Amino acid sequence: MTIWQKPLTIGPEKGKIIYICIMAYRKMTPQEAEDIASRILYEDNHLLIFNKRAGEMTQGDKTGDEPLPETLKAFIAGRDSKPGEVFLGVPHRLDRPVSGAVVFAKTSKALGRMTEAFRTSDVHKTYWALLSERPAEDSATLVHWLVRNEKMNKSFVVRNASPEGPAPEGAKKASLSYRLLGSCERYHLVEIDLHTGRHHQIRCQMSSIGCPIKGDLKYGAARSNKDGGICLHARKICFTHPVRKEPLTVTAPLPSSWEALALECLPK
């Protein structure tokens, strides 16, 4: 933000100092702007859907690294020659090591409606993941009670608790469905439909059945990925447009770091 001091030159308060605030976003290099533009999956006056890379943040954290909303604000300000503040709300989030489609709201109306849509599970989210172990069943629905440990930034399945029984203390019910898309020599590609949105839900639930996600050391993977991310990708998102009231489906291309491996798993 840039603040200017300027004296009034006319009127009864002539000479009084006023303060003018101008939002000043950082200037992007042409290469960075081109990269950002290439990863915008959908945009109109109300929404922007972006293909996030592993390592990028949807909200700030203690590292002080620039979160995606600030990066995108700088991009929009430069692209559109926008002198004022750029509004970009965050109705949902993806974990930092996860890639894929993230929805941002460009108006307060869209933000309120999309936040409510995510809260009420009116947004259908589909993920692709590479697993280091093949699931016992090719398709299944997993329902668990999860407890979040804030200090460890990790979730745990409550063992010996019936999904249909009363909620254990501090636990939240988590549900997802998966189906095996294919396998290659060392890995197995699954498609996951998320029914609830709990902390680290997919990572925790898949690990609980002995199938950790490739690269996810926190949940039992044998080794990390070179880019520090994990092979979990928000592949597709479907919802009703918050203003136009039309169905909208957006698919995010896989990360180049493991796209070839995923395609190798798919049946030829």
ZAMARGU-4260 file (C-alpha; in steps of 0.2 Angstrom, whole numbers, plus 5000, padded with zeros to 4 digits):
<rodrens>
0) 5000/5000/5000 | 5006/5017/4996 | 5000/5032/5006 | 5001/5050/4999 | 5000/5066/5009
5) 4991/5080/5000 | 4985/5098/5006 | 4968/5103/5001 | 4968/5118/4989 | 4950/5124/4989
10) 4936/5125/5001 | 4934/5131/5020 | 4947/5118/5025 | 4960/5124/5013 | 4978/5119/5018
15) 4972/5104/5028 | 4982/5088/5025 | 4973/5073/5019 | 4979/5055/5016 | 4977/5046/5000
20) 4979/5027/5000 | 4984/5018/4984 | 4985/4999/4984 | 5002/4994/4976 | 5005/4976/4971
25) 5022/4969/4966 | 5026/4969/4948 | 5028/4952/4940 | 5041/4947/4928 | 5034/4943/4910
30) 5038/4924/4913 | 5029/4923/4930 | 5014/4932/4923 | 5014/4920/4908 | 5015/4905/4920
35) 5000/4912/4931 | 4990/4915/4915 | 4993/4897/4909 | 4986/4890/4925 | 4970/4899/4926
40) 4957/4885/4922 | 4941/4897/4922 | 4938/4915/4925 | 4923/4927/4924 | 4918/4943/4934
45) 4914/4932/4949 | 4926/4918/4950 | 4944/4912/4946 | 4948/4894/4946 | 4967/4890/4947
50) 4978/4875/4945 | 4988/4876/4961 | 5006/4868/4961 | 5012/4858/4976 | 5021/4869/4988
55) 5009/4884/4984 | 4999/4890/4999 | 4980/4895/4998 | 4983/4905/5014 | 4997/4912/5023
60) 5007/4903/5037 | 5022/4905/5049 | 5034/4903/5034 | 5030/4921/5028 | 5030/4914/5010
65) 5018/4923/4998 | 5001/4914/4998 | 4992/4912/4981 | 4978/4925/4984 | 4992/4938/4985
70) 5001/4932/4969 | 4985/4932/4960 | 4980/4949/4966 | 4997/4955/4959 | 4993/4946/4943
75) 4976/4954/4941 | 4982/4971/4945 | 4995/4971/4932 | 4985/4962/4918 | 4970/4973/4920
80) 4980/4989/4925 | 4969/4990/4940 | 4974/5005/4951 | 4963/5000/4967 | 4962/4986/4978
85) 4959/4969/4970 | 4946/4958/4979 | 4950/4939/4980 | 4941/4929/4993 | 4946/4911/4998
90) 4930/4900/5000 | 4940/4884/5002 | 4958/4878/5004 | 4970/4864/4998 | 4985/4858/5009
95) 5001/4865/5004 | 5009/4849/4997 | 4993/4845/4986 | 4990/4851/4969 | 4975/4855/4958
100) 4959/4865/4956 | 4956/4879/4969 | 4942/4891/4968 | 4944/4910/4972 | 4930/4923/4973
105) 4932/4940/4964 | 4916/4948/4972 | 4910/4947/4990 | 4893/4940/4984 | 4902/4926/4975
110) 4913/4923/4991 | 4898/4922/5002 | 4888/4910/4991 | 4903/4899/4987 | 4908/4898/5006
115) 4891/4892/5009 | 4891/4879/4995 | 4907/4872/5002 | 4900/4871/5019 | 4884/4862/5014
120) 4894/4850/5002 | 4885/4857/4987 | 4902/4857/4978 | 4908/4840/4971 | 4926/4837/4972
125) 4936/4823/4964 | 4954/4819/4967 | 4967/4808/4959 | 4981/4800/4970 | 4995/4788/4967
130) 4996/4775/4981 | 5011/4765/4986 | 5000/4750/4990 | 4985/4743/4980 | 4969/4744/4990
135) 4961/4727/4996 | 4946/4732/4986 | 4945/4740/4969 | 4932/4752/4975 | 4925/4756/4992
140) 4917/4769/5003 | 4927/4774/5018 | 4919/4781/5034 | 4929/4785/5049 | 4929/4796/5064
145) 4944/4808/5063 | 4953/4817/5077 | 4964/4832/5073 | 4980/4835/5083 | 4984/4854/5081
150) 5002/4853/5088 | 5007/4839/5076 | 4996/4846/5062 | 4990/4829/5059 | 4974/4819/5059
155) 4971/4802/5066 | 4957/4788/5064 | 4949/4784/5080 | 4951/4765/5081 | 4937/4753/5087
160) 4924/4767/5084 | 4908/4762/5074 | 4905/4774/5060 | 4886/4773/5065 | 4889/4775/5083
165) 4890/4791/5094 | 4904/4803/5090 | 4920/4800/5100 | 4926/4815/5110 | 4933/4828/5098
170) 4930/4818/5083 | 4922/4822/5066 | 4915/4810/5054 | 4924/4808/5037 | 4918/4800/5022
175) 4925/4797/5004 | 4923/4784/4990 | 4937/4778/4979 | 4940/4767/4964 | 4955/4760/4956
180) 4959/4767/4939 | 4974/4756/4936 | 4991/4750/4942 | 5009/4750/4935 | 5024/4742/4942
185) 5026/4751/4959 | 5011/4762/4960 | 4992/4762/4960 | 4981/4777/4953 | 4964/4780/4962
190) 4950/4792/4959 | 4943/4799/4975 | 4926/4807/4978 | 4926/4817/4994 | 4910/4818/5004
195) 4916/4828/5018 | 4930/4840/5020 | 4940/4836/5036 | 4958/4841/5040 | 4970/4830/5029
200) 4955/4818/5026 | 4961/4809/5011 | 4979/4807/5017 | 4973/4800/5034 | 4959/4789/5027
205) 4970/4781/5013 | 4984/4778/5025 | 4972/4770/5038 | 4969/4756/5025 | 4987/4753/5022
210) 4988/4764/5006 | 4998/4780/5009 | 5000/4793/4995 | 5016/4793/4986 | 5028/4806/4994
215) 5017/4809/5010 | 5030/4805/5024 | 5018/4812/5037 | 5005/4798/5033 | 5017/4784/5031
220) 5025/4785/5013 | 5042/4777/5013 | 5051/4792/5004 | 5047/4810/4999 | 5045/4817/4982
225) 5059/4828/4975 | 5048/4843/4974 | 5042/4841/4992 | 5024/4838/4987 | 5013/4823/4987
230) 5004/4814/4973 | 4987/4820/4977 | 4978/4831/4965 | 4962/4840/4965 | 4957/4834/4948
235) 4939/4840/4945 | 4927/4852/4954 | 4908/4853/4950 | 4896/4866/4957 | 4882/4878/4952
240) 4889/4895/4947 | 4885/4906/4962 | 4878/4921/4951 | 4873/4913/4934 | 4865/4898/4942
245) 4872/4887/4929 | 4882/4870/4931 | 4900/4872/4930 | 4913/4858/4929 | 4932/4862/4928
250) 4946/4849/4926 | 4964/4852/4931 | 4978/4845/4921 | 4990/4833/4931 | 5007/4840/4938
255) 5021/4837/4926 | 5031/4829/4940 | 5020/4814/4940 | 5008/4815/4925 | 5019/4802/4916
260) 5018/4790/4930 | 4999/4792/4932 | 4997/4789/4913 | 5007/4773/4915 | 4995/4766/4927
265) 4980/4769/4916 | 4974/4754/4905 | 4980/4756/4888
</rodrens>
